[in-house]
Amino acid sequence: MQELKTTIKGEPSWVVATGQVELALTERGGHMAPVQFFRDSDHPVQPYWFSPWQGTGASTGEPVLDPARGDFFCMPFGSENAYRGEVHPVHGESAGSRWELLSLEESGDVTEMRLGLTTTIRRGRITKRVALAAGENALYLEHILEGYQGRMCLGHHATLAVPEEPDSLRVSVSPLRLARVAPREALTNVGKEYYFLEPGRTFTRLDRVPTIWKDRPYADLSTHPIFPGFMDVAAVYPAPGRWPAWTAVVIPASGSLWFSLRDPLVLPQTTMWMSNGGRHQAPWNSANRVLGLEDGCAYFASGLTRSAARNDLNAAGIPTALTLRPDRPTRIRVIQGMARVPRGFDRVKSVGFQPGTVRFTSRSGKTARASVRWGFLATGELGSSR
């Protein structure tokens, strides 16, 4: 176990490591990156994105954007956050305020860091748990919300770096109940963002999503990079009865896959933010290639105002906000991690769960496995062994 405080690309950060994984958490916003997996091998992998202005000293004027990198917890999730007298910053205080290191402990084969944040716009306390287990390439993440009252949208904002080469990332998700392109009013269009999907359209397959173009009527959102100079947002919702819900991304160049696991009753939506140089305004300046795969409970990425109100998604039975109660903590848990894949593993077709193990099966019939204590999603417990 290793821990230190250092500065990474301009942001004071805490670093914690096991033999397999090393991760950094920024003091400002609690952003998680870099994260190095397979660090005990000859070919470690760092899948998470850094915003292109990191380390330049430039200020964006927006708290969440200054440290923007990797994965971070948003509360509220989104941009339009004036709600019943509350005016929250984009993605909430949790994504831009300074966290406090509470503890770093090792118990058995588990290393756990805890951070704390007291919010003031809506008063309450967030405790962030980040745990690593020896021998595993998995991150166990929990946010405990205490003292809050009222409707709230929230989520994890996981972002992966997108290489320039074609077919660099191959995305698969749990079997779908619903998938939809964000309506235009749910997007943050300030005049220098260019979209390519047909707004508000429902789709059933990631590889066949309607576009605005007559000569290229469908886009394949399962393969990235896609459409340089454009960006867009869509969201997918898993079919009922599938637990845990999952997202998996094969990265052929490194012979690996990245995955995220969650409880779909708590986090029913994965927002796909595809920004391939499609934001031409500052500070983006057309430079960013990023794929957001953001597990949450929200109305796309539009923010608390629309998420807490009646909308077409919650009218259809898909929650877009949680009701927080001051007498009962709310616990938000996800697992993110990586697995090595064999040659010929094309893209994930299905995911199976056995005690202490997640098995990924590809369309080509190959399999990959990761040691994961996925019961953490239900209990928050890791124990000292699988």
N, C-alpha and C positions, 0 to 999 in steps of 0.2 A: 504493500500500500504506500502511495506517495501523495503528498499534498503540498501545494505552495501557492503563493499569491504572486502573480506576475502581470505584465501588460502585454496583450496580444493585439496587434493591429490597432493600437491606440486605446484599448479598453482594459482597465484593471479587471483581472479575472482570477478565479480560483481554479486550480488544476488538481484533478484527482485521477488515480490510475490503478489498474491491476496489471497482471502480466499480459492480458489480452486487449484491454481497452484503456485509452487515455482520453479524458474529456476536459474541456474548459467551460466554465460558466462565467459570463460577464457580471460584474457587480451592478452595472446599470442595465436594467431590463431582464436580467437572468437569462440571457441568450446563450444557447449551448452550441459552441463550435470554437476551435476545431474539435472533432472527435475522430480519433484514430482507432480503427478496428484491426484485428489480427496483428497487433504490434509485436507479438512474439514470433512473427513469420518473416520471410524474406520479402514479402510483398504486402505491406500494410495498406489499408484503404481509408481515405478520408472523404466521405460522400457528401458532406453538407456544404452549403453555399455561403460565401461571404459577399456582402454588397460591394460593388466596385469602388466605392469611396472610402472603404475602411483603411485606416492608417494614413490618410491624406491630410488629416487635421481639419477637413471641411465640415462645417455644421449644416445640417439639412433643415434646421428649424422645426423638426418634428421628433419628439422624444424616441419613438420606436425606431426611426430610421437611422439615427446616429450610430447605434451599436449593431444594426441589423445583420444577422447571421444565423445559420443553423436552424435550431428549433427554439421557440419561446412560447410562454403561456400568455394567452390573451383573455382579458376580462374587463370590459366587453370585447368580443371578437368583431372587428369591422371598423367602419369609419363614421357612420352617422349616429353619434352617441349622445345627443341631447335628449334627455328622457326624464320627464316629471321633475324638472328643476335641476337635474344632474347634467353636467357637461363633461363627458369623459374624453380624453385624448384618443387618437386612433389606436385601436387595439388595447386601450386601457392603461391604467397606472402600472399594472403588473408587467407590461412590456417595455416601460421606459423609466420607471423609478428605480432608486437604488435599494438593492436587497442587502440584508444583514446575514453574515454567516453565523448560524446558531451552533452547529456541531459538525464534527467529522468523527465517525466512530467505525470500528471494525469489530464485527461479531461473527465468529466462525469464519466462513468463507465469503462473507458479505461486507462490503464497504459502503457506508451510507453517509451522504452529505445532506444537511438540512439548512435551508435558508428561510428567512422570514421577511415579511413586508406588511406594514400597516397602511391601509389605504384610507384616504380622507374624503374623496368625492362621494363614494358610498362607503361608510365606515365599516371596517371589518379587518380581519387578519388572514393572510395567506401564508401557509407553511409549504415550502417546496421541498420534496424529498427526491433525491437522485441516488440510486443504488446500483452498484456493480457487484457481480458475483464471480469469484475466481473460476477460471476455466471457461467462461462464457463470453460471447460477443453480443451481449444484450444490455440495454439500458432500462432500468425500472424507474418510472417517473410517476410521482403522485403530487397533487396539489390539494391541500386541505383548507377549505373555506369556512371560516368561523365568524359568527356575529353578524352575518349579512341577512338582509331581508328584501324580498321582492324579486321580480323577474330579471333574469340575467342571461345573456348569450355569452358563450365562452368557447375556448378550444386551444389546441396545440397548433402551432404555425410551423410545421416541419418543412424545410426547404432544401432541395438537393441541387447541387451544381450540375449544369447541363453542358457536357463537352460539345465542341463544334462538329465533331464527326457525325455523319448520319447514323441512325439506329444505335445511339449511345446508351439510351435508357429505354427499357421495355416494361410497361406498367400493366399490372393486373390488379383486380379488386375482387372482393367477395361477390357472389351471385347477387344480382341487383333486384331490388324492389322498384326503384325509380332512378332515373338519371335525367338531369336537366341543365341546359345552358342558362347562365344567369340572365335575367331580363336586364335591359339597359339601365333602368332606374336603380338597379342593385349594384352598379359599377361606379367607380370613381373616375369619371371622364372629365378631365380639365382642359380638353382641347388638343392635347398632343399625345393621345393614346389611340392606337389603331387596333380594332377588333376584327376577328374573322369568322366567328360562329354566329349562326342565326339566333338572335336573342329569344329566350324563353322557350325554346324548342325542347321537347322530351326526346330521349333516345334510349335504346336498349342495349347498344354495344359500344364500347369505347372506340372501336376501329371504324365506326360509321356514324359520325356526328354531323348534322347539317351545317353548312357554311352559308355565307351571304353571297357566294359566287356562283354564277350559272355554269361556268366552264369547269368548275371543280366543286361539285355540290356537297361532297362529304370530306371530312377530315378524320385522320386516324390519331386519336388522343392516347393510344397505347404505345406510341413510338415517338421518341424525342431525340433531337430538337425538331421543331415544327415551325414552319412559316416565319423565317427571320423578318424582323421589323414589325411583327404583330404580337398582340397579347390577347388573352381572354380568360374567362372564369366559367367553370362548370362545376356541378356538384353531383355526387353519387350517393345512393342510400341503399344499404344492404337489405336483402330479403329477410322477412321475419324468421325467427327460429335458428338463425345462424349465429353461433357464439363460440369463440370471439369473432368479431369482424376483423378483416385483414386487408392490408394493401401490401403489394410486393413489387419491387422494381429490380429487374435483372440488369446488371451492368457488365456487358460482355467483355469489355477491355480488361477488367480486373478479375474476371472469373468469379463474380460474387453477386449476391442480391441483398438489397436493403428491404426491411419489412417493418410494418407498424401493426400492432394488435390493440384492440380496444373493446369495451363493452358497448354495443350499439344502442342499448337502452339509455345510456348516459350521453354518448357521443354518436348520434345517428347519421351524421353527415361527414363526408370527406370532400372538402373543397379543393378542386384542381385549379391552381393559379399558374398559368403558362405565360411566362414573360420572356420572350425571345428577342430582346432589344425593342420591344413594342412600346416602351414608355420613353418618349423623346424629350420630355421636360427634365429640368434639373430636379434632383441630383442624378437621375437615372441616365440621361444623355445617351440613350440607345445602347448602353454598354452591357446590360445585365442579361445573362442567360440563366434562368432559374425555373425550377419546377417545384411549386408548392403542393404538398399533399397533406392537407390540414384537417385533422380530425376534430370535429366540434359539434356544438349544438347551436345553430344560428340560421338566419335566413341568408344563404350564400355568405358574402362578406360585407353586407350592407350596413351592419351595426345594430345597436340595441333598439333604436326607434322602430325599425321595421320588424326585427326579430321578436320583440315583445308584443307587437300588435297582431291582430288577426291578419293572416296572409294565406295564400293558396296552398302552401306546404302544410301548415298546422291544421288548416281546414281539411286536408286529406289524411290527417292522423300522424303526421311527422312532426315531432316537437322541434321548435326553433328557439326555445329559451327554457331554462330551468327556473323553478321557483325556489329561492333560497330562504331558509328559515333560521332565525338567530338561536333557536333552542336546539338545533341539530346540525352538526358539521356536514358539509357536502364534500365528497371525496372524488376527485377526477384522476383516473389512472390510465396510463398507456404504457406499452412496451415498444421500444424501437431497437432494432439490432440488425445484424448481418449474418449471412451464411455463405460459405464457399459453394460454388456449383460446378459440376463436372462438365467436361467438353461436350458440346451438343445440347446443353440445357438451354432451350430457346426462350420461353417465357412461361410464367407460372399458370397452370391450369387449375390446380386445386391445392388446398392446404389441409393437412390432417394433424390432429393433436393427440399425443400420447403423454403419459406422465413424464414431465421433465423434458419433453422433446416436441419440436414442431417439424413436420415433414412437408416439404414442398415438392410437388410433382409437376413436371413440365408437359407442355403439349406433345413434345417429342418422346415422352415416356421416361425421361431421366428423373432422378430424385436427388434432393439435397436435404440435409437435416441441420437443425440448430438446437443446442441445449438452451431451453427457455423454461423458466418456472412461471408458466402462463396463468396458473391459479392466482397469482398476484393480482390480476385484474378483478377478481371477486373478493379477495380477502385483504389485500395489502401486505400479506405476510410473505417472507422469503425463506425464513429458517436458515439453518446452517448447511443444509444439503438437500438435494433433490429427492 
